[in-house]
């Protein structure tokens, strides 16, 4: 991986862990309304950048671009909604590392199979390590099982959008900024009918959680935009695992800022998961 790609991935990891902390802080809010507010905030905040991009580059999305972006938007919608619901049921330091570990594990396996490659001993060891890390995170079946369950489901969606979006910005040559921005706007539009049925919750949710809404709107957009740019510089099977250093950052933040318990065990489990991800990347 080039130094520039590595820098993008590291900054993205810090931003990603940070916006997840903000989302966890708003876990008591209605999940659908919160996710919609974040998408609206992101669409508004980043609109000048997107408009400037269109004016400077002269880029215009065609029907093919809109179709592949629409698929990405649907996958991301499921991801954000389930992730927020997971934060309402489990700890950040459980849901986040399990989801982030499962996602790149599946994404890397699909990438390897699609390229006709076969995992060697190091890759197999990585798969085992991720499984062991998830088991440790569950407390041997006696810990935060709901958090683990949500993490696993969210991880499947992470794998889906990682593989799909990497192709959107490479094989389909869609500009990363266009993919991320139209995805945010599309998510706001798709959720609008559901949110209108809960319109009485919009203002109370905004008043109580406007800081997490704005913070997540800025950081979630920034973190994924940086990853998509990294996809244009390095293979998905390398970028996807490398960005998951965020699991350690998230577990530390969950333990320190959110006062979530059992930090030593969860940190060990997160390290095991990260080690598995790295092993898969090196296989």
N, C-alpha and C positions, 0 to 999 in steps of 0.2 A: 504494500500500500504506500502511495506517495505521501510525503510529509503534509501536503496540503489536505489531502483526503483524511489523514489521521487527525489533523487539527479540527477539521469540520466535524468529524465524528465525535471527538471529545467534547467540543462546545455543545453539540447537539445532545450528548448524554447528560450534561449538567442541566441544560434547559429542560430536557424531558423529565428528569427526576423532579425538578422544581415545580413544573406545572402539575405533576401528579400529586405533590404535597398539597398544592392549593386546591385541587379537586377533592382530595380527602378531607380537607378542612370544611368543605361544603357538603359533606356526605349526608347531613341531616336534611338538606334541601330536596325538593322534588327533582329526581334525576333527569327526567325528560326536559323539564323547564331549564334546569341548570345547563345541560348540554346545548340546548337551543340558544340560550343567552351567550354562551361562550362562542358558538358559531357566528352569531350575529355580531358580537363584539369584534371577533377576528376579521369578519368581512368588512366592517366599518373602518377599523384601525388600519388595516393593510390595503384599503382601496386606493389611496394615492400611489403606493408603490406599484400596484397592478396596472393602474391607468397609465402611469409613467412608462412602465414596461411596454405596454401596447403602443404608445405614441412613439417611443424611441425605436423600437424594433420593427414596428409595422406588422407585428404578428397578429393573425386573426385565427381563432379556432374554427376548423371545418367540422362537418358532421362526424367524420371518423374520430377526430379529437374528442368531441363531446361524448361520443359513445363510450370510449375507453375511460374517460373521466367519470362518466355516470356509474360505470361498474365499480370503480374505485370508491366513489362516494357512498354507494350502498354498503360496501364492506366496512368502510370507516364508520358509517352510522351505527352499524351493529357493534363495532368495537367500542365506540365512545359510550353508548347507552349501557352496554353490559359492564364496562369498566366502572362507570359511575355507580351502577347498582351493586357491583362487587365491593366498592369502597363503603357502601352503606351496610354491608353484611360482614366484612372482614377488615383486618388491619392492612394498611399500606405495605408494611414490611413483610406481609405474606402474599397478598394478591399481586403486587407489582413484580417481585422476583420470579414467582411461578409463571406468570404470564409472559414476562420477557424471556425466561428460559425456554419455555415451550415454543414460543413463536419462532425464534431463530433456529431452534432444533429442527422443526418441521420445514421451515423455509430452506435451510441448508440441505436437508434430505431431498426435497423436491428438486432443488437446483442441481444437486449431484446426479439424481436419477435422470433428469431431463437432458443433462449433458452426456449421459452414458457412462459416467464415472462410477467407481465402486469404493465405498469407504474402507480404508485400511485399518490396521490395529488401533491407530491413534483416534480415528473417527469413531470406531466402535467404543473405545474407552470414553470418548466424549459423550456418547449417547448414554452410557451407563452412569457417568458422573451426573448428568442432568437429572436422570431418574432418581439417583441417590439423594441429590440435593432437594428435589421436590419432596421425597419421603421425609427427609430431615426437617424440612420446613413445616410439614404436617405434624411434627412432633411424634412421629412413629404411629400416626393414626389417632392420636389423642389431642392434637392441637386444634388450630383454627381450620377445621375441615371445610367450612363454607368458603373461607377465603381461598383455600387451595382449589376447590371446585371451580369457583369463578375465575381464578387465575388460569386454569387449564383451558376453559372454554374461550376466554379472551385470547389466550395464546394461539389457538387455532385461527382466529380472525387476524391476529398479527402476522402469522405465516402467510395467510391469504393475501393481505394487502402488500406485504413485503415482496412477494413473488410477482404479483400483478403490477404494482407500481414501478418496480425495477424495469419491467418490460415496457411500460408506458413511456418512461423517459429515455429508454435506449432503443428498443426495436421500433416503437411507434414515434419516437423523436418528439414527444410533447415536452414543451418547456416545463421544468420543475415548478417555477412560479405559477404558471397557468394551472397545473394540476392541483397544487395545494390551494390556491385561492378559489378556483371554481368548485373545488371539493368542499371548502368551508361554506360558500354561498349555497351550494346544492344541499348541504346538510341542513342549513337553516330553512330552506324552502320545503324540504321533505318533512321536517318536524313541525312546520307551522300549523297544519291542520290539527295535529294532536295537541299542540300548545294552546291553540285557540280554545279548545274545549276545557283547558285549565287556566284560562286567562286571569282568573282571580288570584293565581299564584305568582304571576309574572312580577308585579311591583314588589310584593313582600320578599320574593327571592332576590330581586335586584338590590333592594335596600339593605338586606342582611348580608349578602355575599358579593357585593359589587367588586370588591378587591380581588377575590379569587377568580371572578368572571373575567375581569380585564387581564389579570396576570396569566391565566390559562389561555386566554384568547391570543395574547402576544407570544407567549413561550411555546405553546403547542405548534403554532404556525411556524415559528422560527426553527424549532428543533427538527421538524420533519422536512422543511425546505433544505436545511443543511445536509440532512441524510440523502435526500434525492440528488443534490449536487454531488455528493460523495459517490452515489451509484454511477454517475457519469465518468468517474475517475478510477473506480475499482470494481471488481466483480461483487455481485450480491452475496455470494458465499463467504466473502471476506468482510464486507461492510456490515452486514446484518449481525454477525456475532460481535464484531469489534465495538459496536455502539452499546452493547449490553453491559459495559462497565457501569452504566447507570444503575444496575441492580444494587451495587454496593453503596452508591450515593443515596439511593432511595431508602435502603434499610437503615443507614446511619441517620438520615433525616427523620425517618419514622420513629426511631428510638429516641433521638435527642429533642426534636421539635414537637413531636406528637405524643411523646411519653408512652409509646407502645412497649409492652413488656417483652421479656425473654430475648433481649437484644443479642447476647453472646451466641445463643444457639442459632438464631435467625441469621446472624452475620456469618457464622460458619457455613450454614446451608447456602447462603447467597454466594459465598466464595466457591463452594463446590459446584454450584450451578454455573458460575462464571468460568470456572476451570473447564467444565464440560463444553461450554460454548467455544472457548478458545481452542480446545482440542479438535472440535469439529472443524473449525476454521483452518486449522493447520493440517488436516487430513488430506 
